[in-house]
Amino acid sequence: MKIKPIQRVNAVEQVFEQMRSLLIDQTWSAGDKLPSENELSETFGVSRMTIRQAMQKLKALGLIETRTGSGSYVREVSPEDALQDLIPLMYIGSPSQKHVFQFREMIDSESVRIATPLLDKKALDRLEKILEQMNRAAASDDARTFSDLDLQFHTRIVELSGNPLMVKAYDILLHILEESMHSVIDKMKYDPALDFHRRILDAMRAKDADLAESLMREHIRKNYDYF
């Protein structure tokens, strides 16, 4: 990407946008040391103060970092790191049960579709073990343990998808998902979850990703309708 001379109107924003583009197209790659403020000032044709303010905006976004006595460098940023910004939003915004179910339908049904063709016997047996523990919790009418295991079953499927963004999103919302799951089990008890989990697991063993996805979507929608 070629750097363009900056017009004097809103120079900080123009410098910031160009510098961000240089990061996005990896002209400046993770780990690279950025040119000095003096060099950037000369290249962009603006003051050092303008450069400093633009770099502060990049720093606030976590895109670059300053190392004392060394200069500024491009940070290694993974997509899942950016999801950390959701944490305060989730707690301040207090998502409704409807929003939680919508989130779960999207993530869980897609995760099971992705995971099903990838699963080996060990992964399937681990899900089977969780389901057996759920049966025992239901038999002893232990709703709290049952709901924890229910969420563990779903969380494990998300992990088996191998998608780090889905896993991170689930992890960020774990407390909210726990409370939602406890509310669902308090109202619905055990049979619906046990029936759907068994059918979903059977579809996964048969490597039928479409059926597993369909059952997962139906499972979560029926939960919400009942709730």
Residue frames as a rotation matrix with the C-alpha (Angstrom) as fourth column:
MET 1
0.575 0.818 0.000 0.00
0.818 -0.575 0.000 0.00
0.000 0.000 -1.000 0.00
LYS 2
-0.381 -0.700 0.604 1.35
0.685 -0.653 -0.323 3.43
0.620 0.291 0.728 -0.95
ILE 3
-0.175 0.258 -0.950 1.19
0.834 -0.475 -0.282 6.19
-0.524 -0.841 -0.133 1.69
LYS 4
0.150 0.341 0.928 -0.63
0.799 -0.595 0.090 9.28
0.583 0.727 -0.362 0.47
PRO 5
-0.881 -0.408 0.238 0.13
0.229 -0.810 -0.540 12.85
0.413 -0.421 0.807 1.56
ILE 6
-0.321 0.771 -0.551 -2.39
0.936 0.170 -0.307 14.04
-0.143 -0.614 -0.776 4.15
GLN 7
-0.099 0.411 0.906 -4.79
0.319 -0.849 0.421 16.92
0.942 0.331 -0.047 3.66
ARG 8
-0.868 -0.397 0.297 -4.91
-0.097 -0.451 -0.887 19.25
0.486 -0.799 0.353 6.63
VAL 9
-0.011 0.929 0.370 -8.61
-0.877 -0.187 0.443 18.65
0.481 -0.320 0.817 7.37
ASN 10
0.787 0.363 0.498 -8.91
-0.595 0.661 0.457 16.14
-0.163 -0.657 0.736 10.24
ALA 11
0.126 -0.852 -0.508 -5.31
-0.812 0.205 -0.546 15.06
0.569 0.482 -0.666 9.79
VAL 12
-0.526 -0.338 0.780 -5.25
-0.788 0.540 -0.297 12.76
-0.321 -0.771 -0.550 12.85
GLU 13
0.338 0.755 0.562 -8.17
-0.387 0.656 -0.648 10.70
-0.858 0.002 0.514 11.54
GLN 14
0.828 -0.054 -0.558 -6.64
-0.546 0.151 -0.824 10.48
0.129 0.987 0.095 8.06
VAL 15
-0.252 -0.967 -0.047 -3.30
-0.872 0.248 -0.421 9.32
0.419 -0.065 -0.906 9.43
PHE 16
-0.366 0.187 0.912 -5.04
-0.662 0.636 -0.396 6.84
-0.654 -0.749 -0.109 11.70
GLU 17
0.689 0.718 0.103 -7.07
-0.416 0.507 -0.755 5.36
-0.594 0.477 0.648 8.81
GLN 18
0.582 -0.540 -0.608 -4.00
-0.640 0.156 -0.752 4.97
0.501 0.827 -0.255 6.61
MET 19
-0.484 -0.797 0.360 -1.94
-0.851 0.334 -0.406 3.44
0.203 -0.503 -0.840 9.39
ARG 20
-0.032 0.564 0.825 -4.76
-0.569 0.669 -0.479 1.04
-0.822 -0.485 0.299 10.22
SER 21
0.873 0.338 -0.350 -4.93
-0.466 0.371 -0.803 0.04
-0.142 0.865 0.481 6.54
LEU 22
0.071 -0.938 -0.341 -1.19
-0.810 0.145 -0.568 -0.65
0.582 0.316 -0.749 6.59
LEU 23
-0.586 -0.205 0.784 -1.81
-0.718 0.579 -0.386 -3.02
-0.375 -0.789 -0.487 9.51
ILE 24
0.377 0.846 0.378 -4.82
-0.492 0.528 -0.692 -4.69
-0.785 0.075 0.615 7.88
ASP 25
0.911 -0.021 -0.411 -3.06
-0.378 0.354 -0.855 -5.40
0.164 0.935 0.315 4.57
GLN 26
0.815 -0.574 0.075 0.04
0.373 0.619 0.691 -6.48
-0.443 -0.535 0.719 6.56
THR 27
0.568 -0.692 0.445 2.37
0.070 -0.498 -0.864 -3.92
0.820 0.522 -0.235 5.04
TRP 28
-0.357 -0.561 0.747 3.21
-0.831 -0.174 -0.529 -3.65
0.427 -0.809 -0.404 8.73
SER 29
0.175 0.393 -0.903 3.05
-0.079 0.919 0.385 -7.22
0.981 0.004 0.192 10.08
ALA 30
0.972 0.225 0.066 2.85
-0.100 0.145 0.984 -8.58
0.212 -0.964 0.163 13.62
GLY 31
0.581 -0.788 -0.204 6.16
0.695 0.350 0.628 -8.03
-0.423 -0.506 0.751 15.38
ASP 32
0.101 -0.550 0.829 7.37
0.809 -0.439 -0.390 -5.32
0.579 0.710 0.401 12.98
LYS 33
-0.300 -0.247 -0.921 8.90
0.726 -0.686 -0.052 -2.20
-0.619 -0.685 0.385 14.45
LEU 34
0.709 0.626 0.324 7.16
0.695 -0.546 -0.467 0.94
-0.115 0.557 -0.822 13.22
PRO 35
-0.104 -0.707 0.699 9.09
0.632 -0.590 -0.503 3.90
0.768 0.390 0.508 11.81
SER 36
-0.674 -0.208 -0.709 9.89
0.712 -0.437 -0.549 6.62
-0.196 -0.875 0.443 14.34
GLU 37
0.360 0.818 -0.449 7.56
0.654 -0.564 -0.503 9.56
-0.665 -0.113 -0.738 14.89
ASN 38
-0.089 -0.476 -0.875 10.01
-0.329 -0.815 0.476 11.77
-0.940 0.330 -0.084 12.98
GLU 39
-0.942 -0.297 0.158 10.06
0.014 0.433 0.901 9.39
-0.336 0.851 -0.404 10.01
LEU 40
-0.326 0.905 0.274 6.27
0.929 0.361 -0.085 9.05
-0.176 0.227 -0.958 9.97
SER 41
0.286 0.389 -0.876 5.86
0.327 -0.899 -0.292 12.80
-0.901 -0.202 -0.384 10.32
GLU 42
-0.483 -0.571 -0.664 8.04
-0.465 -0.476 0.747 13.35
-0.742 0.669 -0.036 7.24
THR 43
-0.934 0.119 0.337 6.36
0.320 0.698 0.641 10.55
-0.159 0.706 -0.690 5.24
PHE 44
-0.088 0.995 0.037 2.81
0.982 0.093 -0.164 11.69
-0.167 0.021 -0.986 5.96
GLY 45
-0.553 -0.187 0.812 3.66
0.466 -0.878 0.115 15.39
0.691 0.441 0.572 5.79
VAL 46
0.616 0.746 0.254 2.12
0.106 -0.398 0.911 16.19
0.781 -0.534 -0.324 9.19
SER 47
0.120 -0.555 0.823 3.37
-0.842 -0.496 -0.211 17.20
0.526 -0.668 -0.527 12.63
ARG 48
-0.776 -0.453 -0.440 4.79
-0.123 0.791 -0.599 14.76
0.619 -0.411 -0.669 15.18
MET 49
-0.746 0.563 0.356 1.81
-0.498 -0.116 -0.859 15.58
-0.442 -0.818 0.367 17.43
THR 50
0.200 0.834 -0.515 -0.58
-0.979 0.154 -0.131 14.38
-0.030 0.531 0.847 14.72
ILE 51
-0.141 -0.359 -0.923 1.40
-0.420 0.866 -0.273 11.15
0.897 0.349 -0.272 14.38
ARG 52
-0.957 -0.275 0.093 1.45
-0.185 0.330 -0.926 10.69
0.224 -0.903 -0.366 18.16
GLN 53
-0.384 0.890 0.246 -2.33
-0.769 -0.161 -0.619 11.13
-0.511 -0.427 0.746 18.44
ALA 54
0.322 0.469 -0.822 -2.98
-0.865 0.499 -0.054 8.68
0.385 0.729 0.566 15.59
MET 55
-0.432 -0.578 -0.692 -0.68
-0.219 0.812 -0.542 6.12
0.875 -0.083 -0.477 17.23
GLN 56
-0.872 0.190 0.451 -2.46
-0.459 0.002 -0.888 6.57
-0.170 -0.982 0.085 20.55
LYS 57
0.167 0.976 -0.141 -5.69
-0.959 0.128 -0.254 5.55
-0.230 0.177 0.957 18.83
LEU 58
0.226 -0.170 -0.959 -4.01
-0.512 0.817 -0.265 2.43
0.829 0.551 0.098 17.43
LYS 59
-0.819 -0.571 -0.058 -2.63
-0.213 0.396 -0.893 1.68
0.533 -0.719 -0.446 20.89
ALA 60
-0.508 0.708 0.491 -6.08
-0.785 -0.145 -0.603 2.05
-0.355 -0.691 0.629 22.45
LEU 61
0.523 0.697 -0.490 -7.37
-0.843 0.508 -0.177 -0.58
0.126 0.506 0.853 20.00
GLY 62
0.471 -0.420 0.776 -4.57
-0.327 0.734 0.595 -2.90
-0.819 -0.534 0.208 21.04
LEU 63
0.992 -0.051 0.113 -3.07
0.124 0.353 -0.927 -2.93
0.008 0.934 0.357 17.54
ILE 64
0.231 -0.964 0.134 0.36
0.087 -0.116 -0.989 -1.58
0.969 0.240 0.057 18.46
GLU 65
0.869 -0.039 -0.493 2.46
0.494 0.054 0.868 -1.43
-0.007 -0.998 0.066 21.63
THR 66
0.591 -0.699 0.402 5.27
-0.461 -0.702 -0.543 0.80
0.662 0.136 -0.737 22.82
ARG 67
0.668 -0.485 -0.564 8.38
0.694 0.680 0.238 -0.75
0.268 -0.550 0.791 24.31
THR 68
0.934 -0.271 -0.233 10.37
-0.093 -0.814 0.573 1.60
-0.345 -0.513 -0.786 26.53
GLY 69
0.134 -0.971 -0.199 13.66
-0.468 -0.239 0.851 2.58
-0.874 -0.021 -0.486 24.92
SER 70
-0.563 -0.341 0.753 12.90
0.361 0.718 0.595 0.58
-0.743 0.607 -0.281 21.79
GLY 71
-0.894 0.294 -0.339 9.94
-0.449 -0.578 0.681 2.11
0.005 0.761 0.649 19.95
SER 72
0.007 0.980 0.199 6.49
-0.779 0.130 -0.613 1.03
-0.627 -0.150 0.765 18.76
TYR 73
-0.945 -0.326 0.010 5.70
-0.273 0.808 0.522 -2.43
-0.178 0.491 -0.853 17.41
VAL 74
-0.168 0.889 -0.425 2.76
-0.780 0.145 0.609 -4.16
0.603 0.434 0.669 15.73
ARG 75
-0.337 0.114 0.934 1.02
-0.798 0.492 -0.348 -6.44
-0.499 -0.863 -0.075 18.23
GLU 76
-0.911 0.156 -0.382 0.16
-0.061 0.865 0.498 -10.07
0.408 0.477 -0.778 17.54
VAL 77
-0.511 0.815 0.273 -3.63
-0.745 -0.261 -0.613 -10.00
-0.429 -0.517 0.741 17.85
SER 78
-0.953 0.278 0.118 -5.84
0.302 0.877 0.374 -13.06
0.000 0.392 -0.920 17.47
PRO 79
-0.484 0.836 0.258 -9.51
-0.159 -0.374 0.914 -12.70
0.861 0.401 0.314 16.50
GLU 80
0.217 0.618 -0.755 -10.64
0.649 0.486 0.585 -14.37
0.729 -0.617 -0.296 19.73
ASP 81
-0.634 -0.495 -0.595 -8.75
0.772 -0.449 -0.450 -11.73
-0.044 -0.744 0.666 21.78
ALA 82
-0.883 0.311 0.351 -11.05
-0.154 -0.900 0.408 -9.09
0.443 0.306 0.843 20.32
LEU 83
-0.013 0.942 -0.335 -14.05
0.237 0.328 0.914 -10.90
0.971 -0.068 -0.228 21.80
GLN 84
-0.543 -0.241 -0.804 -12.86
0.823 0.037 -0.567 -9.91
0.166 -0.970 0.179 25.28
ASP 85
-0.964 0.183 0.193 -14.59
-0.188 -0.982 -0.006 -6.59
0.189 -0.042 0.981 24.66
LEU 86
-0.192 0.952 -0.239 -17.90
-0.115 0.220 0.969 -8.46
0.975 0.213 0.067 24.93
ILE 87
-0.511 -0.035 -0.859 -17.40
0.709 0.548 -0.445 -9.22
0.486 -0.836 -0.255 28.62
PRO 88
-0.900 0.221 -0.376 -18.52
0.133 -0.683 -0.718 -5.86
-0.416 -0.696 0.586 30.09
LEU 89
-0.663 0.688 -0.295 -21.27
-0.681 -0.392 0.619 -5.58
0.310 0.611 0.728 27.46
MET 90
-0.359 0.528 -0.770 -22.75
0.134 0.845 0.517 -8.94
0.924 0.082 -0.374 28.46
TYR 91
-0.520 0.121 -0.845 -22.90
0.844 0.224 -0.488 -8.07
0.130 -0.967 -0.218 32.14
ILE 92
-0.867 0.210 -0.451 -24.03
-0.052 -0.940 -0.338 -4.46
-0.495 -0.270 0.826 31.77
GLY 93
-0.694 0.583 -0.423 -26.50
-0.648 -0.250 0.719 -5.23
0.314 0.773 0.552 29.00
SER 94
-0.577 0.456 0.678 -28.10
-0.381 0.584 -0.717 -8.18
-0.722 -0.672 -0.164 30.85
PRO 95
-0.793 0.257 -0.552 -29.20
-0.519 0.189 0.834 -10.15
0.319 0.948 -0.016 27.77
SER 96
0.100 0.926 0.365 -32.73
-0.974 0.167 -0.155 -11.54
-0.204 -0.339 0.918 27.88
GLN 97
-0.096 -0.056 0.994 -33.47
-0.147 0.988 0.041 -15.25
-0.984 -0.143 -0.103 27.81
LYS 98
0.879 0.454 0.147 -34.58
0.095 0.135 -0.986 -14.80
-0.468 0.881 0.075 24.20
HIS 99
0.630 -0.709 -0.317 -31.16
-0.753 -0.458 -0.473 -13.42
0.190 0.537 -0.822 23.26
VAL 100
-0.219 -0.716 0.663 -29.39
-0.796 0.524 0.303 -16.23
-0.564 -0.461 -0.685 25.11
PHE 101
0.243 0.394 0.886 -31.41
0.137 0.891 -0.433 -18.87
-0.960 0.227 0.163 23.27
GLN 102
0.981 0.080 -0.175 -30.79
-0.149 -0.261 -0.954 -17.15
-0.122 0.962 -0.244 19.93
PHE 103
0.204 -0.978 -0.036 -27.06
-0.979 -0.205 0.004 -17.14
-0.011 0.034 -0.999 20.65
ARG 104
-0.275 -0.313 0.909 -27.11
-0.481 0.863 0.151 -20.81
-0.832 -0.396 -0.388 21.62
GLU 105
0.680 0.568 0.463 -29.08
0.121 0.536 -0.835 -21.82
-0.723 0.625 0.296 18.54
MET 106
0.848 -0.394 -0.354 -26.54
-0.503 -0.392 -0.770 -20.18
0.165 0.831 -0.531 16.26
ILE 107
-0.060 -0.980 0.188 -23.40
-0.996 0.046 -0.079 -21.41
0.069 -0.191 -0.979 18.03
ASP 108
-0.201 -0.034 0.979 -24.55
-0.525 0.848 -0.078 -24.88
-0.827 -0.530 -0.189 19.12
SER 109
0.735 0.558 0.386 -26.17
0.007 0.562 -0.827 -25.95
-0.679 0.610 0.409 15.87
GLU 110
0.769 -0.530 -0.358 -23.23
-0.544 -0.248 -0.801 -24.76
0.336 0.811 -0.480 13.77
SER 111
-0.129 -0.857 0.499 -20.74
-0.981 0.183 0.059 -26.33
-0.142 -0.482 -0.865 16.18
VAL 112
0.076 0.191 0.979 -22.37
-0.268 0.949 -0.165 -29.75
-0.960 -0.250 0.124 16.02
ARG 113
0.965 0.260 -0.026 -22.49
-0.078 0.191 -0.978 -29.56
-0.249 0.947 0.205 12.22
ILE 114
0.446 -0.877 -0.177 -18.76
-0.777 -0.282 -0.562 -28.78
0.444 0.388 -0.808 12.05
ALA 115
-0.184 -0.601 0.777 -17.76
-0.938 0.345 0.045 -31.24
-0.295 -0.721 -0.627 14.79
THR 116
0.618 0.588 0.523 -19.68
-0.510 0.805 -0.302 -34.32
-0.598 -0.080 0.797 13.65
PRO 117
0.918 -0.262 -0.299 -17.42
-0.120 0.534 -0.837 -35.36
0.379 0.804 0.459 10.71
LEU 118
0.129 -0.963 0.236 -14.31
-0.621 -0.264 -0.738 -34.76
0.773 -0.051 -0.632 12.84
LEU 119
0.369 0.096 0.924 -15.13
-0.926 0.116 0.358 -36.89
-0.073 -0.989 0.132 15.87
ASP 120
-0.478 -0.509 -0.716 -13.21
-0.446 0.843 -0.301 -40.02
0.756 0.176 -0.630 16.82
LYS 121
0.140 0.562 -0.815 -14.34
0.391 0.725 0.567 -42.73
0.910 -0.398 -0.119 19.22
LYS 122
-0.584 -0.449 -0.676 -12.62
0.788 -0.112 -0.606 -41.08
0.196 -0.887 0.419 22.20
ALA 123
-0.958 0.244 0.152 -14.52
-0.255 -0.965 -0.054 -37.81
0.133 -0.091 0.987 21.72
LEU 124
-0.150 0.957 -0.249 -17.84
-0.452 0.158 0.878 -39.61
0.879 0.245 0.408 21.27
ASP 125
-0.017 0.085 -0.996 -17.24
0.654 0.755 0.053 -41.77
0.757 -0.650 -0.069 24.34
ARG 126
-0.905 -0.323 -0.278 -16.57
0.422 -0.588 -0.690 -38.65
0.060 -0.742 0.668 26.39
LEU 127
-0.635 0.758 0.148 -19.94
-0.671 -0.637 0.379 -37.22
0.382 0.141 0.913 25.34
GLU 128
0.063 0.634 -0.771 -21.52
-0.025 0.773 0.634 -40.57
0.998 -0.021 0.065 26.15
LYS 129
-0.498 -0.336 -0.799 -20.03
0.750 0.296 -0.592 -40.42
0.436 -0.894 0.105 29.64
ILE 130
-0.977 0.191 0.091 -21.51
-0.211 -0.901 -0.379 -36.96
0.010 -0.389 0.921 30.22
LEU 131
-0.239 0.945 -0.222 -24.90
-0.669 0.005 0.743 -38.27
0.704 0.327 0.631 29.10
GLU 132
-0.052 0.156 -0.986 -24.64
0.456 0.882 0.116 -41.22
0.889 -0.444 -0.117 31.51
GLN 133
-0.843 -0.302 -0.445 -23.87
0.532 -0.346 -0.773 -38.80
0.079 -0.888 0.452 34.35
MET 134
-0.749 0.648 0.141 -26.92
-0.610 -0.757 0.236 -36.74
0.259 0.091 0.961 33.35
ASN 135
0.007 0.756 -0.655 -29.07
-0.187 0.644 0.742 -39.87
0.982 0.117 0.145 33.61
ARG 136
-0.323 -0.198 -0.926 -27.78
0.785 0.490 -0.379 -40.53
0.529 -0.849 -0.003 37.11
ALA 137
-0.997 -0.037 -0.074 -28.40
0.070 -0.850 -0.522 -36.92
-0.044 -0.525 0.850 38.16
ALA 138
-0.427 0.902 -0.059 -31.97
-0.667 -0.270 0.694 -37.15
0.611 0.336 0.717 36.80
ALA 139
-0.014 0.406 -0.914 -32.57
0.266 0.883 0.388 -40.42
0.964 -0.237 -0.120 38.67
SER 140
-0.414 -0.206 -0.886 -31.56
0.902 0.037 -0.430 -38.75
0.121 -0.978 0.171 41.94
ASP 141
0.617 0.737 0.276 -33.51
0.728 -0.668 0.154 -35.55
0.298 0.106 -0.949 41.09
ASP 142
0.031 -0.713 -0.701 -30.33
0.652 -0.517 0.554 -33.45
-0.758 -0.474 0.449 41.34
ALA 143
0.822 0.464 0.330 -31.33
0.542 -0.461 -0.703 -30.53
-0.174 0.756 -0.630 39.13
ARG 144
0.727 -0.584 -0.361 -28.22
-0.494 -0.810 0.317 -28.44
-0.477 -0.052 -0.877 39.76
THR 145
-0.262 -0.853 0.452 -25.81
-0.201 0.506 0.839 -31.23
-0.944 0.129 -0.304 38.81
PHE 146
0.140 0.408 0.902 -27.98
0.777 0.520 -0.355 -32.13
-0.614 0.751 -0.244 35.83
SER 147
0.963 0.268 -0.032 -27.97
0.198 -0.782 -0.591 -28.57
-0.183 0.563 -0.806 34.47
ASP 148
0.338 -0.919 -0.202 -24.18
-0.638 -0.382 0.669 -28.29
-0.692 -0.097 -0.715 34.95
LEU 149
-0.388 -0.454 0.802 -23.71
0.187 0.813 0.551 -31.53
-0.902 0.364 -0.231 33.01
ASP 150
0.545 0.672 0.502 -26.17
0.689 -0.018 -0.724 -30.37
-0.477 0.741 -0.473 30.35
LEU 151
0.894 -0.272 -0.357 -24.10
-0.367 -0.901 -0.233 -27.24
-0.258 0.339 -0.905 29.75
GLN 152
-0.060 -0.959 0.277 -20.93
-0.501 0.269 0.822 -29.35
-0.863 -0.089 -0.497 29.82
PHE 153
0.033 0.180 0.983 -22.36
0.622 0.766 -0.161 -31.52
-0.782 0.617 -0.087 27.02
HIS 154
0.889 0.374 0.265 -23.06
0.442 -0.546 -0.712 -28.47
-0.122 0.749 -0.651 24.86
THR 155
0.675 -0.695 -0.247 -19.76
-0.587 -0.709 0.390 -26.79
-0.446 -0.119 -0.887 25.71
ARG 156
-0.126 -0.740 0.660 -17.84
-0.047 0.669 0.742 -29.92
-0.991 0.063 -0.119 24.75
ILE 157
0.385 0.324 0.864 -19.53
0.815 0.320 -0.483 -29.97
-0.433 0.890 -0.141 21.33
VAL 158
0.995 -0.065 -0.081 -18.53
-0.091 -0.927 -0.365 -26.33
-0.051 0.370 -0.928 20.78
GLU 159
0.282 -0.954 0.105 -14.94
-0.618 -0.097 0.780 -27.22
-0.734 -0.284 -0.617 21.74
LEU 160
-0.077 -0.284 0.956 -14.97
0.370 0.882 0.291 -30.18
-0.926 0.376 0.037 19.35
SER 161
0.905 0.391 0.169 -15.84
0.315 -0.348 -0.883 -27.84
-0.286 0.852 -0.438 16.48
GLY 162
0.025 -0.992 0.122 -12.25
0.961 0.057 0.269 -26.59
-0.274 0.111 0.955 16.71
ASN 163
0.193 0.106 0.975 -13.40
0.570 -0.821 -0.024 -23.02
0.799 0.561 -0.219 16.02
PRO 164
-0.605 -0.544 -0.582 -11.57
0.771 -0.216 -0.599 -20.73
0.200 -0.811 0.550 18.49
LEU 165
-0.822 0.360 0.441 -14.07
-0.319 -0.933 0.167 -17.88
0.472 -0.003 0.882 18.03
MET 166
0.219 0.938 -0.267 -17.03
-0.249 0.319 0.915 -20.08
0.943 -0.134 0.303 18.98
VAL 167
0.100 -0.262 -0.960 -15.12
0.797 0.599 -0.081 -21.51
0.596 -0.757 0.269 21.94
LYS 168
-0.869 -0.492 -0.057 -14.12
0.441 -0.714 -0.544 -18.03
0.227 -0.498 0.837 23.13
ALA 169
-0.494 0.765 0.413 -17.66
-0.498 -0.639 0.586 -16.66
0.712 0.084 0.697 22.77
TYR 170
0.421 0.634 -0.649 -19.03
0.150 0.657 0.739 -19.56
0.895 -0.408 0.181 24.80
ASP 171
-0.228 -0.613 -0.756 -16.35
0.883 0.197 -0.426 -19.05
0.410 -0.765 0.497 27.45
ILE 172
-0.912 -0.110 0.395 -17.10
0.016 -0.972 -0.233 -15.33
0.409 -0.206 0.889 27.76
LEU 173
-0.211 0.944 0.255 -20.81
-0.738 -0.325 0.591 -16.03
0.641 -0.063 0.765 28.23
LEU 174
-0.599 -0.074 -0.797 -20.35
0.154 0.967 -0.205 -19.07
0.786 -0.246 -0.568 30.48
HIS 175
-0.956 0.234 -0.178 -21.84
0.153 -0.123 -0.981 -17.52
-0.252 -0.964 0.082 33.62
ILE 176
-0.425 0.839 -0.339 -24.89
-0.842 -0.504 -0.192 -16.24
-0.332 0.204 0.921 31.73
LEU 177
-0.220 0.304 -0.927 -25.30
-0.617 0.693 0.373 -19.63
0.755 0.654 0.035 30.02
GLU 178
-0.879 -0.135 -0.458 -25.10
0.243 0.700 -0.672 -21.37
0.411 -0.701 -0.582 33.40
GLU 179
-0.785 0.614 -0.083 -27.91
-0.229 -0.412 -0.882 -19.27
-0.576 -0.673 0.464 34.84
SER 180
-0.207 0.707 -0.676 -30.02
-0.978 -0.123 0.171 -19.80
0.038 0.696 0.717 31.73
MET 181
-0.457 -0.031 -0.889 -29.48
-0.281 0.953 0.111 -23.56
0.844 0.301 -0.445 31.84
HIS 182
-0.973 0.107 -0.204 -30.45
0.229 0.339 -0.912 -23.76
-0.029 -0.935 -0.354 35.51
SER 183
-0.518 0.827 -0.218 -33.67
-0.637 -0.543 -0.548 -21.85
-0.571 -0.145 0.808 34.78
VAL 184
-0.191 0.416 -0.889 -34.53
-0.873 0.342 0.348 -24.17
0.449 0.842 0.298 31.88
ILE 185
-0.657 -0.118 -0.744 -33.99
0.062 0.976 -0.209 -27.36
0.751 -0.184 -0.634 33.89
ASP 186
-0.930 0.367 0.000 -35.99
-0.061 -0.154 -0.986 -25.98
-0.362 -0.917 0.165 36.83
LYS 187
-0.216 0.901 -0.377 -38.95
-0.845 -0.366 -0.390 -25.53
-0.489 0.235 0.840 34.49
MET 188
0.225 0.303 -0.926 -38.60
-0.893 0.445 -0.071 -28.47
0.391 0.843 0.370 32.07
LYS 189
0.581 -0.158 0.798 -36.93
-0.479 0.726 0.493 -31.08
-0.658 -0.669 0.346 34.30
TYR 190
-0.190 -0.937 0.293 -34.97
-0.447 0.349 0.824 -33.88
-0.874 0.026 -0.485 32.67
ASP 191
0.180 0.286 0.941 -36.73
0.421 0.842 -0.336 -35.93
-0.889 0.457 0.031 30.01
PRO 192
0.974 0.224 -0.039 -36.64
0.057 -0.405 -0.912 -33.45
-0.220 0.886 -0.407 27.08
ALA 193
0.407 -0.895 -0.180 -32.90
-0.898 -0.428 0.098 -32.82
-0.165 0.122 -0.979 27.47
LEU 194
-0.235 -0.505 0.831 -32.08
-0.377 0.835 0.400 -36.51
-0.896 -0.219 -0.387 27.85
ASP 195
0.504 0.516 0.693 -34.13
0.426 0.549 -0.719 -37.42
-0.751 0.658 0.057 24.76
PHE 196
0.982 -0.117 -0.146 -32.57
-0.187 -0.581 -0.792 -34.76
0.008 0.806 -0.592 22.54
HIS 197
0.203 -0.973 0.107 -29.03
-0.915 -0.149 0.375 -35.36
-0.349 -0.174 -0.921 23.78
ARG 198
-0.071 -0.179 0.981 -29.37
-0.009 0.984 0.178 -39.07
-0.997 0.004 -0.072 23.05
ARG 199
0.732 0.427 0.531 -30.66
0.499 0.195 -0.845 -38.41
-0.464 0.883 -0.070 19.53
ILE 200
0.834 -0.501 -0.233 -28.00
-0.552 -0.756 -0.350 -35.79
0.000 0.420 -0.907 18.84
LEU 201
-0.037 -0.900 0.434 -25.24
-0.766 0.305 0.566 -38.10
-0.642 -0.312 -0.701 20.03
ASP 202
0.176 0.172 0.969 -26.61
0.323 0.920 -0.222 -40.99
-0.930 0.352 0.106 17.93
ALA 203
0.974 0.192 0.124 -26.59
0.186 -0.348 -0.919 -38.72
-0.133 0.918 -0.375 14.85
MET 204
0.505 -0.859 -0.079 -23.00
-0.853 -0.511 0.109 -37.72
-0.134 0.013 -0.991 15.63
ARG 205
-0.120 -0.529 0.840 -21.97
-0.324 0.821 0.471 -41.38
-0.938 -0.216 -0.270 15.91
ALA 206
0.415 0.373 0.830 -23.58
0.611 0.561 -0.558 -41.99
-0.674 0.739 0.005 12.52
LYS 207
-0.660 -0.744 -0.103 -21.60
0.491 -0.532 0.690 -39.04
-0.569 0.405 0.716 11.10
ASP 208
-0.037 0.747 0.664 -24.87
0.942 -0.195 0.272 -37.44
0.332 0.635 -0.697 10.03
ALA 209
-0.850 -0.433 -0.300 -23.99
0.512 -0.812 -0.281 -33.76
-0.122 -0.392 0.912 10.41
ASP 210
-0.691 0.646 0.325 -27.23
-0.222 -0.617 0.755 -32.49
0.688 0.450 0.569 8.87
LEU 211
0.255 0.806 -0.534 -29.38
0.360 0.434 0.826 -34.53
0.898 -0.403 -0.179 11.27
ALA 212
-0.196 -0.408 -0.892 -27.26
0.977 -0.005 -0.213 -33.53
0.082 -0.913 0.399 14.27
GLU 213
-0.981 -0.166 0.104 -27.59
0.168 -0.986 0.010 -29.85
0.101 0.027 0.995 13.34
SER 214
-0.355 0.926 0.126 -31.34
-0.201 -0.207 0.958 -30.16
0.913 0.314 0.259 12.80
LEU 215
0.280 0.436 -0.855 -31.85
0.681 0.537 0.497 -31.91
0.676 -0.722 -0.147 16.13
MET 216
-0.556 -0.557 -0.617 -29.72
0.829 -0.429 -0.360 -29.35
-0.064 -0.711 0.700 17.97
ARG 217
-0.913 0.257 0.316 -31.70
-0.137 -0.924 0.356 -26.48
0.384 0.282 0.879 16.47
GLU 218
0.018 0.976 -0.216 -35.01
-0.030 0.216 0.976 -28.17
0.999 -0.011 0.034 17.33
HIS 219
-0.022 -0.132 -0.991 -33.77
0.902 0.425 -0.076 -28.92
0.432 -0.895 0.110 20.86
ILE 220
-0.839 -0.391 -0.379 -32.93
0.525 -0.765 -0.373 -25.29
-0.144 -0.512 0.847 21.62
ARG 221
-0.739 0.628 0.246 -36.07
-0.343 -0.664 0.664 -23.89
0.580 0.406 0.706 19.99
LYS 222
0.142 0.812 -0.566 -38.30
0.286 0.514 0.809 -26.28
0.948 -0.277 -0.159 21.93
ASN 223
-0.351 -0.352 -0.868 -36.53
0.929 -0.014 -0.370 -25.28
0.118 -0.936 0.331 25.12
TYR 224
-0.998 -0.059 -0.020 -37.26
0.060 -0.994 -0.095 -21.63
-0.014 -0.096 0.995 24.42
ASP 225
-0.387 0.922 -0.007 -40.89
-0.274 -0.108 0.956 -22.30
0.880 0.372 0.294 23.45
TYR 226
0.172 0.420 -0.891 -41.40
0.683 0.600 0.415 -24.23
0.709 -0.680 -0.184 26.68
PHE 227
-0.610 -0.519 -0.599 -39.54
0.792 -0.415 -0.447 -21.64
-0.017 -0.747 0.665 28.72
